[in-house]
Amino acid sequence: MRVVKGGVLIIYQGVLFVLLFPALFCLWLHPRGRRRLRERLGGWDLPEASYLWVHGASAGELKGLLPVIPALRERYPGSKILLTSLSVTGIERFGDHGDEARLLPFDLWPCLWRALPRDVELFVFGETELWPLLLGLLQGRGVPCVLLNGRIEPGSWRWYSKFSALFSPVVSNLKLAAVTSSQTEDHLLHLGLSRERTVVTGNMKYDTAPSYEPTSERKRMRERLIGELPERKIITLGSVHPGEERFWIEGLSEELHRGEVLLVIVPRHLEKLHYFSRALQEAELSCQMWSRFSEDEGCRVLLVDSFGELERFFAPADLVFIGGTLVSVGGHNPFEAAPYRVPIAVGSCVSQIRGEVRQLEAHGACVRVSSVEDIRQLVTEVLAGSEEVSSCAERLFQLWNAQRGTTEGVVERLAEISRVEER
């Protein structure tokens, strides 16, 4: 078994220790960062048990791993599911899919020493969360480590290749890497993983069932939101970040004041509600909070102030904007709206979803917007019932549906690992 050389690991740990205190200070200043901070330092206090550990860095990555959990429970009936994430949102939204849920500690020896359970049957992690010390410690104990939904973006690859002395040993010791593209497979092979332990499977996130039955939820929510005005359009800004709303407020100003459009703003983070409320006030647009919504008040803008309801507002929409793409966040999952057969608009800042957007554009399954003028043109088409915009929704749905079914193949490969481990 290859291991990270002592000198490299000492330097890595030293750099993280230097960064630890500024990181803690920044987390403490942030309302969301303060939540469950003790867990980031290793304060897990887990009950004694045998664990199947499933880790996804973000809420989206954790959600993409959920389809494999029933198979893990069936294969290891005596073990508990431990879910971890770097994201408070991920733990709070999906933690009930496991028996225990915690924030992942910093990749430092004291933090991991406090946190790691004694008995881990399997460690499954999503996308490409290569934490050298964590993986090294688990592999040193003989824990099979498996990468699912693996992908390495160009920006990440530059770091992994530059510091290959740190990452190659833990990559080469992976039991399996189920990746989403041949490019990621090539990157992992370059880092030392053997070809027989890699497989291009696609992404299990497409196998995640929608939170609501699309047809019935669309009917119910449209009746509640716009009642007797079926010609009125609903535009949902999903997982939106500060700064993105101004494009839409300006682009929709006339339609909002005439009542032709109901604008639904679903912030990515609830602590930004005051920001969005203030921005709407400055634009002289009254808004209602979803928790106090009343159909009788002639709502122009609806601000969603409850957690985990994004898909509920995809269902009735005539257009969905994928947040994080008009500011330098890089974008969120554009396929999340696909089951609801709604056209989506995507901005120009797509560094985190570049592959998905390239695929969507190749199939004509999204509309790109980068300016207020783009939005005005798009809204005009939506109000006119443009067939081209409407057909984007069906192409998005078909593209999403065609990529489903990855989980079955992944489960078969996991079963092969289990049999090898038993022998």
Secondary structure, DSSP 8 states (H G I E B T S, - for coil): -----HHHHHHHHHHHHHHHHHHHHHHHHSHHHHTTHHHHTT-----S-EEEEEE-SSHHHHHHHGGGHHHHHHH-TTSEEEEEES-HHHHHHHGGGSSEEEE---SSHHHHHHH--SEEEEEEEETT---HHHHHHHHHTT--EEEEEE---HHHHHHHHHTHHHHHHHHHT-SEEEES-HHHHHHHHHTT--GGGEEE---GGGGS--SS-HHHHHHHHHHHHHTT-TTSEEEEEEEE-TTTHHHHHHHTHHHHHHTSEEEEEEESSGGGHHHHHHHHHHTT--EEEGGG--GGG--SEEE--STT-HHHHHTT-SEEEETTTTTTT----TTTTGGGT--EEE-S--TTSHHHHHHHHHTT--EE--SHHHHHHHHHHHHTT-HHHHHHHHHHHHHHHHT--HHHHHHHHHHHHHHHHH-
